[in-house]
């Protein structure tokens, strides 16, 4: 590997060498020094550590000076390889480690040359025979071993200097250029850029996902808040109050308006109740059959259709209040021409029709129908009137009534939800309303119902009645109690007790006999109809404990035993319900 230069093996007086430069591997290059050079004055070598060398090689041993047994009084000048002013003809042999030992030579109390800037000085030094000089960056020979710290005994030749203890920081390495280094650097940059791009893409994806989740959460919260504000949350909108508590059905606030559709072309009327439950935010059209039994002021029994024709709007409204136990705020008489104009004003309506309706103005049979059966049929004003009043041959009254309800809900869906705009629509009809109803009251009421109809909070229900027009507790409670309040309104102070009578004697005339007896006793008679079967014993029922005395008085008036009075469910609109059994004796009343 590295070539080692030996200072000479011919003994003392060998030709010395000096360094003239370094080769490409950092090794020193030497040349011979001419023999006839005048001696030079001793020079002190540069020692940054200010340390002296003694016997053998000890770069850190201070106060030692090489000695020569051959010339004890002569000072051998040290060679300074870094001194550019040293004379070229110096006789001092080259000693790279400043040991003062050449081939048969020794230094006397001089300053030796230390390649690493250390000075060999101090006391006298023993003779070192056959000492080998070393080139820097070379290791010591394997056969040499470091000398003892105190040196050999007197008169003995030492084994030579100790092997140098080189350290990594004492070397300077020359890096060889690598042709692939640029490629490696480029590859590392490319890999790093790809990794950064992937991480950036992941960060962007996470940011987008978080933003999407935040948007969805805000939409969900906003939708739930709107539904809560509108009272349409499941489980809260049916009967919940504003404070989250359940409001009793009878305590809910309702606005009720009765509508009478008069067919000016063919005659007849159709009646419906428009109900706005402001507590539950629910709107309903309650269809009332014309066969519904009502009781007049004189206690006589009549039907809804007859009441509308005979008693007018105010009388019918009071009778409906008595039978249904509700509170109607106003009556809207809607003749068919006004219905036609109303549909045209709102811009036609869309409903699902259940039958074909012929054109009433058609002169030939077999002409195309005015209204076709199908879903989402668009009806003009004329078509809407024809469909609302149409009743085919053999159809029940309820079929025509259902069509009227469809038209009314279609009109509400097209009415403006703004009270001012709805009022303007009503005023455009130029219709004279029955007091106390005004244009503004009707417009505001229809606007509220229109808002419910557009949002899905509106429905249509048919009031079920018996064939004789009476209400049964079981069939009418779902409409009367659930939609209209569930219980009859409390009678005014001093008003007559309302008594509903159901005939279960098997004798039809017993109902009329009981009616006469009750009217003579100061009670209000309500037609309860006839039972499907007969009952052995009569019953007098009251719902409120405060009505017990009234029930006892009714039983006494009809000639029934006191044991027949019991607490239970009464018919809608009545204070006391009576079921006449076979034990009823009209002659005894």
Backbone torsions as a table, in degrees:
resi	resn	phi	psi	omega
1	UNK	NA	-92.7	178.8
2	UNK	-88.9	137.2	176.9
3	UNK	-83.7	136.6	-179.1
4	UNK	-102.7	137.3	179.7
5	UNK	-101.8	124.8	175.9
6	UNK	-95.1	133.2	-177.5
7	UNK	-65.1	-15.0	179.7
8	UNK	138.5	153.6	179.2
9	UNK	-131.3	18.3	179.5
10	UNK	-91.7	4.1	178.6
11	UNK	94.0	-165.5	-176.1
12	UNK	-66.0	136.3	179.6
13	UNK	93.5	14.0	178.1
14	UNK	-67.9	157.8	-177.3
15	UNK	-67.4	125.1	-178.9
16	UNK	-79.6	161.4	177.5
17	UNK	-124.6	158.8	175.5
18	UNK	-137.0	155.6	-178.0
19	UNK	-81.9	131.2	177.5
20	UNK	-116.3	-3.6	178.8
21	UNK	164.3	-169.9	179.9
22	UNK	-132.9	144.8	179.0
23	UNK	-82.4	-175.4	-175.1
24	UNK	-67.7	-14.4	177.9
25	UNK	-99.6	5.9	178.3
26	UNK	86.2	11.2	179.2
27	UNK	-90.6	143.0	-179.3
28	UNK	-70.7	145.0	176.2
29	UNK	-110.4	131.2	-174.1
30	UNK	-114.3	160.9	169.1
31	UNK	-146.0	159.2	-178.5
32	UNK	-71.7	147.5	177.1
33	UNK	-96.7	129.4	179.0
34	UNK	-55.7	146.3	-173.4
35	UNK	-74.7	-37.4	-174.3
36	UNK	-90.2	64.6	175.0
37	UNK	-111.5	137.6	178.4
38	UNK	-66.0	144.5	179.8
39	UNK	-64.0	147.5	-179.1
40	UNK	-107.9	156.0	177.3
41	UNK	-69.0	146.4	-179.7
42	UNK	-61.6	141.1	175.6
43	UNK	-123.4	149.7	-179.1
44	UNK	-93.4	124.5	179.1
45	UNK	-73.1	152.9	179.5
46	UNK	-73.9	121.8	179.6
47	UNK	-127.1	102.1	179.9
48	UNK	-68.5	-19.9	-178.9
49	UNK	-96.1	-4.2	177.9
50	UNK	53.5	44.9	179.8
51	UNK	-115.9	149.6	-179.4
52	UNK	-109.6	152.5	176.7
53	UNK	-111.8	140.5	177.2
54	UNK	-110.4	-134.9	-178.0
55	UNK	-71.0	132.5	-179.7
56	UNK	72.8	-174.1	-178.8
57	UNK	-98.0	112.7	174.6
58	UNK	-141.3	94.5	-174.1
59	UNK	-63.8	-15.5	-176.7
60	UNK	-115.1	4.1	179.0
61	UNK	-83.4	123.8	-176.7
62	UNK	-100.9	150.8	172.8
63	UNK	81.8	14.3	178.8
64	UNK	-110.3	145.2	-176.5
65	UNK	-137.7	130.0	-179.0
66	UNK	-64.5	144.7	-180.0
67	UNK	-123.9	147.7	177.8
68	UNK	-117.8	125.7	178.8
69	UNK	-71.4	-14.7	-176.9
70	UNK	-88.6	-32.2	-178.5
71	UNK	-136.7	75.4	-172.9
72	UNK	-66.1	-21.5	-176.4
73	UNK	-100.8	-0.5	-174.5
74	UNK	-98.3	133.8	177.6
75	UNK	-93.9	122.5	179.1
76	UNK	-93.8	116.3	-180.0
77	UNK	-69.1	145.3	-179.6
78	UNK	-87.6	150.0	178.6
79	UNK	-91.9	128.7	179.7
80	UNK	-107.0	108.0	-177.8
81	UNK	-68.8	-19.0	-179.1
82	UNK	-99.5	3.0	-179.1
83	UNK	-93.7	105.8	-176.9
84	UNK	-73.9	-9.4	-178.6
85	UNK	-98.4	3.8	178.6
86	UNK	-67.1	139.2	-179.3
87	UNK	-65.9	141.2	-177.7
88	UNK	-64.5	-30.7	-175.7
89	UNK	-92.9	27.3	-179.8
90	UNK	-61.0	139.2	-179.9
91	UNK	-88.9	-0.4	-176.8
92	UNK	-77.5	123.4	177.7
93	UNK	-65.6	153.9	-179.1
94	UNK	-76.0	122.8	177.5
95	UNK	-126.8	97.5	-174.6
96	UNK	-65.2	-24.0	-177.7
97	UNK	-106.7	8.4	174.1
98	UNK	57.6	39.4	179.0
99	UNK	-86.0	-15.5	-178.4
100	UNK	77.1	12.0	-176.4
101	UNK	-121.7	122.5	171.1
102	UNK	-115.3	-152.9	177.6
103	UNK	-87.6	96.8	-178.9
104	UNK	77.6	22.7	-179.4
105	UNK	-127.3	161.6	176.2
106	UNK	-151.6	155.2	177.0
107	UNK	-97.6	149.1	179.4
108	UNK	-119.9	109.0	171.6
109	UNK	47.3	30.1	177.0
110	UNK	-105.3	-175.2	179.2
111	UNK	-103.3	114.4	-179.0
112	UNK	-81.6	164.0	-179.5
113	UNK	-90.9	126.6	175.8
114	UNK	-116.8	122.3	-175.9
115	UNK	-59.8	-26.6	-178.1
116	UNK	-99.2	20.0	172.5
117	UNK	85.4	17.7	178.6
118	UNK	-104.6	147.4	-175.3
119	UNK	-101.9	129.4	175.3
120	UNK	-91.6	107.1	-178.0
121	UNK	-146.1	175.5	178.6
122	UNK	126.8	-147.1	-177.1
123	UNK	-76.8	-168.4	-178.7
124	UNK	-74.7	152.8	-173.2
125	UNK	-121.8	142.7	179.0
126	UNK	-71.8	159.3	179.3
127	UNK	-69.5	133.5	176.5
128	UNK	-116.7	113.1	-176.5
129	UNK	-91.9	145.9	176.8
130	UNK	51.2	43.4	179.8
131	UNK	-79.3	138.5	-178.2
132	UNK	-101.0	131.5	175.9
133	UNK	-85.6	148.4	-175.4
134	UNK	-118.7	145.4	174.2
135	UNK	-88.5	142.7	178.0
136	UNK	-57.9	155.9	-177.1
137	UNK	68.2	16.3	175.4
138	UNK	-116.8	147.9	178.7
139	UNK	-84.6	158.2	179.1
140	UNK	-70.1	155.1	178.2
141	UNK	-61.0	147.3	-176.9
142	UNK	-65.4	-29.4	-176.6
143	UNK	-78.6	-13.8	-179.0
144	UNK	-85.8	145.1	178.2
145	UNK	-130.2	148.7	-179.0
146	UNK	-62.7	143.0	179.8
147	UNK	-77.1	158.6	177.1
148	UNK	-64.6	152.8	-175.0
149	UNK	-61.2	-35.7	-177.0
150	UNK	-90.5	-2.0	178.0
151	UNK	82.0	170.3	-179.9
152	UNK	-73.6	165.3	179.7
153	UNK	-69.6	162.3	-177.9
154	UNK	-61.4	137.4	178.8
155	UNK	82.9	-0.2	179.6
156	UNK	-109.9	149.5	177.2
157	UNK	-90.1	127.8	-177.5
158	UNK	-70.8	159.8	-178.9
159	UNK	-74.8	-5.1	-179.8
160	UNK	113.2	171.7	-178.0
161	UNK	-69.5	158.1	179.1
162	UNK	-72.4	154.1	179.1
163	UNK	-67.0	132.1	-178.5
164	UNK	-59.9	141.7	179.0
165	UNK	-99.7	83.0	-177.3
166	UNK	-75.2	146.5	176.5
167	UNK	-121.3	160.7	-173.4
168	UNK	-62.0	-37.9	-176.4
169	UNK	-70.6	-8.1	179.2
170	UNK	-85.2	-2.8	-176.2
171	UNK	-113.8	149.0	173.9
172	UNK	-120.9	117.6	-176.7
173	UNK	-97.1	140.9	178.2
174	UNK	-98.7	117.8	-179.5
175	UNK	-79.3	132.1	176.8
176	UNK	-83.5	134.4	179.7
177	UNK	-63.5	137.9	-179.6
178	UNK	-112.5	124.6	-178.0
179	UNK	-67.9	-22.6	-178.0
180	UNK	-91.9	-2.5	-174.8
181	UNK	-62.4	-41.6	179.4
182	UNK	-63.4	-39.0	178.3
183	UNK	-64.1	-41.1	179.3
184	UNK	-63.7	-42.6	179.4
185	UNK	-63.4	-43.4	178.0
186	UNK	-61.7	-40.6	179.9
187	UNK	-65.3	-41.1	178.4
188	UNK	-63.9	-41.2	177.6
189	UNK	-63.7	-41.0	179.7
190	UNK	-63.3	-44.2	179.4
191	UNK	-63.4	-42.1	-179.9
192	UNK	-64.5	-40.5	179.4
193	UNK	-65.2	-40.8	177.8
194	UNK	-62.7	-42.9	179.1
195	UNK	-62.8	-43.0	179.0
196	UNK	-64.0	-40.2	178.8
197	UNK	-64.0	-41.0	178.0
198	UNK	-63.4	-43.9	178.9
199	UNK	-63.6	-39.9	178.4
200	UNK	-64.6	-39.3	177.6
201	UNK	-64.5	-40.0	177.6
202	UNK	-64.0	-41.3	179.4
203	UNK	-63.9	-41.8	178.0
204	UNK	-63.9	-41.2	179.2
205	UNK	-62.7	-42.2	178.5
206	UNK	-64.2	-40.6	179.6
207	UNK	-63.3	-41.8	179.1
208	UNK	-65.7	-40.7	179.2
209	UNK	-62.9	-43.6	178.6
210	UNK	-62.8	-42.1	178.8
211	UNK	-63.1	-39.8	178.6
212	UNK	-64.0	-43.7	179.4
213	UNK	-63.3	-38.8	178.8
214	UNK	-64.0	-42.7	179.2
215	UNK	-62.9	-44.8	179.2
216	UNK	-62.2	-40.5	179.2
217	UNK	-63.7	-41.9	178.9
218	UNK	-64.8	-39.9	178.5
219	UNK	-63.8	-43.7	-179.8
220	UNK	-63.3	-43.9	179.8
221	UNK	-65.1	-42.3	179.0
222	UNK	-64.1	-41.8	178.1
223	UNK	-64.4	-42.8	178.3
224	UNK	-64.5	-37.6	177.8
225	UNK	-64.9	-39.9	178.7
226	UNK	-65.6	-44.4	179.4
227	UNK	-62.7	-38.6	177.6
228	UNK	-65.0	-43.3	-179.7
229	UNK	-64.4	-36.9	-179.7
230	UNK	-82.4	-5.3	179.6
231	UNK	72.1	31.6	-176.3
232	UNK	-115.2	12.5	175.7
233	UNK	-71.1	136.4	178.6
234	UNK	-58.7	133.2	179.8
235	UNK	87.8	-11.0	-179.7
236	UNK	-118.2	-23.4	-173.6
237	UNK	-88.0	-13.0	-175.6
238	UNK	-71.8	-47.7	-179.0
239	UNK	-149.6	25.3	-178.3
240	UNK	-84.2	140.4	175.5
241	UNK	-84.9	178.6	-179.0
242	UNK	-68.3	-23.5	179.9
243	UNK	-92.8	11.1	177.9
244	UNK	85.2	-3.8	178.9
245	UNK	-88.2	157.5	-179.9
246	UNK	-80.7	125.4	179.6
247	UNK	-94.3	133.6	179.2
248	UNK	-60.9	148.4	-177.2
249	UNK	-59.5	-41.8	-178.3
250	UNK	-71.1	-19.7	-178.4
251	UNK	-92.4	-3.6	179.8
252	UNK	-72.6	146.6	-177.9
253	UNK	-91.3	130.2	-178.8
254	UNK	-133.1	144.6	170.2
255	UNK	-113.2	124.7	-173.4
256	UNK	-123.5	134.7	176.7
257	UNK	-132.1	131.6	178.8
258	UNK	-96.7	135.0	-178.4
259	UNK	-117.3	126.9	175.3
260	UNK	-112.7	113.4	176.2
261	UNK	-89.7	118.1	179.6
262	UNK	-102.9	121.5	177.2
263	UNK	-84.9	100.6	-176.2
264	UNK	-73.9	-18.0	-177.6
265	UNK	-86.4	-46.0	-174.7
266	UNK	-113.4	-8.1	-177.9
267	UNK	86.5	167.7	179.8
268	UNK	97.6	160.4	-179.5
269	UNK	-134.0	157.7	173.0
270	UNK	-134.5	136.0	-173.4
271	UNK	-123.2	140.5	176.4
272	UNK	-146.3	152.2	174.2
273	UNK	-104.6	127.8	173.8
274	UNK	-97.4	116.2	-172.5
275	UNK	-116.0	128.2	174.9
276	UNK	-117.1	103.3	177.8
277	UNK	-85.2	99.2	-176.8
278	UNK	-72.5	-15.0	178.5
279	UNK	-79.6	-46.9	-177.9
280	UNK	-96.4	-1.9	-177.0
281	UNK	55.4	50.6	-179.5
282	UNK	-130.8	131.6	177.5
283	UNK	-109.9	147.4	-175.8
284	UNK	-147.0	140.6	167.7
285	UNK	-104.4	115.8	179.5
286	UNK	-99.8	115.6	-178.7
287	UNK	-87.0	127.1	-177.4
288	UNK	-107.8	117.6	177.7
289	UNK	-63.7	148.2	178.4
290	UNK	-67.1	-16.7	179.9
291	UNK	-84.9	1.1	-179.4
292	UNK	-58.7	128.4	-177.7
293	UNK	-80.6	130.9	177.4
294	UNK	-124.0	161.6	179.0
295	UNK	-117.7	128.7	-179.7
296	UNK	-77.9	177.1	179.8
297	UNK	-63.1	-29.2	179.9
298	UNK	-87.7	6.1	179.4
299	UNK	87.5	-1.8	178.9
300	UNK	-75.1	153.9	-178.7
301	UNK	-96.2	137.4	178.6
302	UNK	-143.9	176.1	178.0
303	UNK	-107.0	165.8	179.9
304	UNK	-62.1	-43.9	-178.8
305	UNK	-61.1	-44.2	179.5
306	UNK	-67.0	-36.5	-179.3
307	UNK	-64.8	-39.7	-179.8
308	UNK	-65.1	-39.5	-178.8
309	UNK	-75.1	-36.9	-172.5
310	UNK	-93.7	-47.7	-171.9
311	UNK	-91.0	-12.3	-179.5
312	UNK	78.8	-169.5	-173.4
313	UNK	-72.3	-44.4	-175.3
314	UNK	-69.8	-40.9	179.4
315	UNK	-65.3	-42.6	179.4
316	UNK	-65.2	-39.0	179.1
317	UNK	-60.8	-43.5	179.2
318	UNK	-65.2	-39.4	179.7
319	UNK	-67.1	-37.9	176.2
320	UNK	-65.4	-39.3	176.4
321	UNK	-59.1	-39.5	-178.3
322	UNK	-69.0	-43.3	-176.3
323	UNK	-74.8	-44.1	-174.2
324	UNK	-91.9	-12.7	179.4
325	UNK	69.0	28.6	-179.4
326	UNK	-111.0	-178.7	178.7
327	UNK	-128.3	105.3	-178.6
328	UNK	-91.3	125.5	-175.9
329	UNK	-83.5	-23.6	-178.0
330	UNK	-167.6	168.1	179.8
331	UNK	-123.1	131.3	179.2
332	UNK	-114.7	107.3	175.5
333	UNK	-85.5	118.4	-176.0
334	UNK	-119.9	101.6	175.3
335	UNK	-76.3	155.6	-175.4
336	UNK	-59.5	-35.7	176.6
337	UNK	-63.0	-37.2	177.7
338	UNK	-69.9	-34.7	175.9
339	UNK	-63.6	-40.4	178.4
340	UNK	-62.5	-44.6	178.5
341	UNK	-64.4	-37.8	-179.4
342	UNK	-63.9	-43.3	178.8
343	UNK	-64.3	-40.3	178.1
344	UNK	-66.3	-35.2	179.7
345	UNK	-66.3	-38.3	-178.6
346	UNK	-82.1	-4.0	176.0
347	UNK	89.3	43.3	-179.9
348	UNK	67.8	167.1	-179.4
349	UNK	-132.1	159.4	178.1
350	UNK	-122.6	120.2	179.1
351	UNK	-141.0	168.0	174.7
352	UNK	-93.9	115.2	-178.9
353	UNK	-92.0	145.9	-176.5
354	UNK	-106.2	0.8	-179.6
355	UNK	-161.0	161.1	172.3
356	UNK	-81.7	137.3	-179.2
357	UNK	-116.3	120.7	179.5
358	UNK	-71.0	158.8	179.1
359	UNK	-77.5	119.6	-179.1
360	UNK	-65.5	-18.4	-179.1
361	UNK	-95.3	0.0	-179.1
362	UNK	-68.6	135.7	-178.0
363	UNK	-95.3	-19.0	-178.8
364	UNK	-111.9	142.9	174.7
365	UNK	-73.7	148.6	-179.7
366	UNK	83.6	6.6	177.8
367	UNK	-69.0	160.3	-179.7
368	UNK	-61.7	140.3	-179.9
369	UNK	-65.7	150.5	177.7
370	UNK	-73.8	-38.2	179.1
371	UNK	-121.3	129.5	178.7
372	UNK	-98.2	149.7	177.7
373	UNK	-76.4	136.8	178.5
374	UNK	158.5	177.9	-179.0
375	UNK	-92.6	147.9	177.5
376	UNK	51.9	51.1	176.6
377	UNK	-84.9	132.3	178.4
378	UNK	-88.4	124.1	-177.2
379	UNK	-117.1	132.7	173.0
380	UNK	-82.8	-176.4	-179.7
381	UNK	-62.2	-45.1	179.5
382	UNK	-64.9	-41.9	179.7
383	UNK	-65.8	-38.9	-179.8
384	UNK	-64.2	-41.3	178.5
385	UNK	-66.1	-42.6	179.2
386	UNK	-62.2	-40.2	-178.7
387	UNK	-73.0	-39.2	-177.0
388	UNK	-69.2	-27.1	-177.3
389	UNK	-105.1	3.2	-174.5
390	UNK	-80.3	133.6	174.3
391	UNK	-140.8	111.7	-177.0
392	UNK	-71.0	162.5	179.6
393	UNK	-64.4	128.9	179.9
394	UNK	86.9	-6.3	178.8
395	UNK	-80.6	153.6	177.1
396	UNK	-77.9	164.1	178.0
397	UNK	-63.1	-31.4	-177.3
398	UNK	-66.0	-30.2	178.9
399	UNK	-62.0	-46.9	177.7
400	UNK	-66.1	-36.4	-179.8
401	UNK	-65.1	-36.2	178.1
402	UNK	-65.2	-37.7	178.7
403	UNK	-66.7	-38.2	175.5
404	UNK	-61.4	-40.6	177.7
405	UNK	-64.0	-37.1	177.3
406	UNK	-63.2	-42.7	-179.7
407	UNK	-65.0	-41.6	-179.9
408	UNK	-63.3	-41.2	179.3
409	UNK	-69.6	-35.5	175.8
410	UNK	-63.9	-38.5	177.1
411	UNK	-64.5	-42.3	-179.5
412	UNK	-64.2	-34.0	178.6
413	UNK	-67.5	-24.7	-179.3
414	UNK	-99.3	-7.6	178.0
415	UNK	-70.6	147.9	175.9
416	UNK	-65.0	143.1	177.1
417	UNK	-84.0	-10.0	177.8
418	UNK	-84.8	126.0	-178.3
419	UNK	-56.8	-39.2	-178.4
420	UNK	-65.6	-43.3	-179.8
421	UNK	-67.1	-40.1	178.7
422	UNK	-64.9	-38.3	177.7
423	UNK	-63.9	-38.8	176.8
424	UNK	-62.6	-39.3	177.7
425	UNK	-62.8	-42.2	179.5
426	UNK	-65.3	-42.4	179.8
427	UNK	-65.3	-30.4	179.0
428	UNK	-65.9	-26.9	178.8
429	UNK	-65.4	-24.7	-179.5
430	UNK	58.0	43.5	-178.2
431	UNK	-100.9	140.5	176.4
432	UNK	-89.0	118.0	-176.2
433	UNK	-93.5	155.9	177.8
434	UNK	-80.7	130.0	176.6
435	UNK	-61.0	149.5	7.5
436	UNK	-90.7	11.6	-177.3
437	UNK	-73.1	134.1	178.4
438	UNK	-117.4	170.2	178.6
439	UNK	-61.8	-42.1	-178.9
440	UNK	-66.6	-42.7	178.8
441	UNK	-61.7	-44.9	-179.3
442	UNK	-67.0	-42.1	179.2
443	UNK	-63.4	-43.0	179.3
444	UNK	-65.1	-41.3	179.6
445	UNK	-64.8	-45.1	179.7
446	UNK	-66.7	-32.3	177.7
447	UNK	-64.1	-40.9	178.2
448	UNK	-64.9	-43.1	178.5
449	UNK	-67.0	-34.2	178.0
450	UNK	-63.7	-39.9	178.6
451	UNK	-63.7	-39.8	178.0
452	UNK	-68.8	-38.6	-179.4
453	UNK	-66.6	-36.5	-179.7
454	UNK	-73.2	-29.3	-177.9
455	UNK	-92.4	0.9	178.4
456	UNK	89.5	7.8	179.7
457	UNK	-97.6	38.1	-177.6
458	UNK	-137.2	145.3	178.8
459	UNK	-148.5	169.3	178.7
460	UNK	-123.9	133.6	-178.2
461	UNK	-132.8	146.2	178.7
462	UNK	-105.5	129.0	177.5
463	UNK	-76.1	117.6	-179.8
464	UNK	-80.2	135.6	177.9
465	UNK	-131.7	161.4	176.1
466	UNK	-76.2	169.4	178.0
467	UNK	-58.0	-30.4	178.9
468	UNK	-85.9	3.5	176.0
469	UNK	91.1	-1.3	-178.1
470	UNK	-86.6	163.0	178.9
471	UNK	-99.6	139.8	172.9
472	UNK	-104.8	149.2	-177.9
473	UNK	-62.7	-33.9	-176.0
474	UNK	-79.3	-39.2	-173.2
475	UNK	-87.2	-25.9	-175.0
476	UNK	-101.9	-8.6	-176.9
477	UNK	-65.2	-33.0	-178.6
478	UNK	-62.4	-32.1	179.5
479	UNK	-93.7	-50.5	-175.3
480	UNK	-66.3	-47.1	-178.5
481	UNK	-79.2	-44.9	-174.9
482	UNK	-72.7	-36.5	-175.5
483	UNK	-101.0	-42.1	-173.6
484	UNK	-97.3	-2.3	175.6
485	UNK	130.7	-21.8	172.4
486	UNK	88.6	-28.6	-179.9
487	UNK	-135.4	155.2	178.0
488	UNK	-69.1	149.8	-179.4
489	UNK	-70.2	152.7	178.6
490	UNK	-68.2	133.0	-179.0
491	UNK	-69.6	153.3	177.3
492	UNK	-67.4	157.1	-179.9
493	UNK	-60.0	129.5	179.3
494	UNK	85.7	-3.8	-179.7
495	UNK	-76.6	160.2	-177.1
496	UNK	-74.6	150.2	178.0
497	UNK	-74.5	131.4	-178.8
498	UNK	-89.8	125.6	-175.4
499	UNK	-121.2	122.9	175.7
500	UNK	-96.3	128.8	-175.7
501	UNK	-117.8	125.1	175.5
502	UNK	-115.0	129.3	-175.9
503	UNK	-91.0	115.5	175.7
504	UNK	-124.6	24.4	-179.7
505	UNK	-86.8	-19.5	-173.7
506	UNK	89.8	-4.8	-179.8
507	UNK	-114.1	117.3	-173.5
508	UNK	-65.7	-34.9	-176.4
509	UNK	-70.0	-15.7	-179.0
510	UNK	-63.6	-27.4	179.0
511	UNK	-65.7	-45.6	-178.9
512	UNK	-66.2	-37.2	178.4
513	UNK	-65.1	-39.6	178.4
514	UNK	-67.6	-36.3	179.8
515	UNK	-61.9	-44.5	-178.9
516	UNK	-63.7	-42.8	-179.6
517	UNK	-62.7	-44.0	-178.2
518	UNK	-68.1	-41.2	179.4
519	UNK	-63.9	-38.3	177.0
520	UNK	-67.5	-26.2	178.8
521	UNK	-84.2	-1.1	177.6
522	UNK	92.1	12.4	179.6
523	UNK	-97.2	158.8	174.4
524	UNK	-94.3	125.8	-176.1
525	UNK	-92.5	134.1	175.6
526	UNK	-122.1	128.7	-179.1
527	UNK	-71.3	120.4	178.7
528	UNK	-103.6	-3.0	177.7
529	UNK	81.5	-170.4	-179.1
530	UNK	-114.3	139.8	179.5
531	UNK	-74.8	158.2	179.7
532	UNK	-70.3	-25.8	179.0
533	UNK	-131.8	-168.1	179.5
534	UNK	-111.0	157.4	177.9
535	UNK	-121.5	141.7	-179.3
536	UNK	-73.3	-41.2	-175.7
537	UNK	-119.3	146.2	177.9
538	UNK	-81.5	155.3	179.5
539	UNK	-136.5	140.0	174.8
540	UNK	-120.2	118.1	-171.1
541	UNK	-118.7	141.6	173.7
542	UNK	-129.6	151.9	-178.4
543	UNK	-100.7	-36.7	-177.3
544	UNK	-103.3	139.2	180.0
545	UNK	-59.9	-27.5	179.3
546	UNK	-69.9	-17.8	-179.8
547	UNK	-94.2	7.8	-179.1
548	UNK	-62.4	-44.0	-179.0
549	UNK	-64.5	-37.3	177.5
550	UNK	-65.2	-40.6	179.1
551	UNK	-64.9	-39.6	178.2
552	UNK	-63.8	-38.3	178.4
553	UNK	-67.5	-37.6	178.1
554	UNK	-65.0	-42.6	179.2
555	UNK	-62.4	-42.0	178.8
556	UNK	-64.4	-39.1	-179.7
557	UNK	-64.5	-37.1	-178.6
558	UNK	-86.4	-2.2	179.6
559	UNK	75.7	28.3	-179.6
560	UNK	-98.5	149.1	-179.6
561	UNK	-64.6	154.3	179.8
562	UNK	-64.0	-25.1	-179.9
563	UNK	-71.7	-11.1	179.5
564	UNK	-79.8	-11.1	-179.5
565	UNK	-81.1	127.8	-179.5
566	UNK	-148.0	160.1	178.3
567	UNK	-93.2	137.6	-178.9
568	UNK	-177.9	-150.8	-178.0
569	UNK	-95.4	135.1	179.5
570	UNK	-110.2	163.7	178.5
571	UNK	-68.5	154.8	-179.7
572	UNK	-63.3	133.7	177.9
573	UNK	85.2	-1.5	-177.2
574	UNK	-110.9	152.8	172.3
575	UNK	-89.3	-35.4	-178.6
576	UNK	-136.7	137.8	178.1
577	UNK	-112.5	139.1	-178.9
578	UNK	-126.4	130.4	172.8
579	UNK	-113.9	112.9	-178.6
580	UNK	-82.3	120.7	177.4
581	UNK	-100.3	-174.4	-178.2
582	UNK	-68.0	-17.3	178.4
583	UNK	-77.3	-5.0	-178.9
584	UNK	-75.1	128.5	178.9
585	UNK	-117.4	101.8	-178.0
586	UNK	-58.0	-30.7	-177.6
587	UNK	-67.6	-23.5	-178.0
588	UNK	-86.4	-8.1	-176.9
589	UNK	-90.4	NA	NA
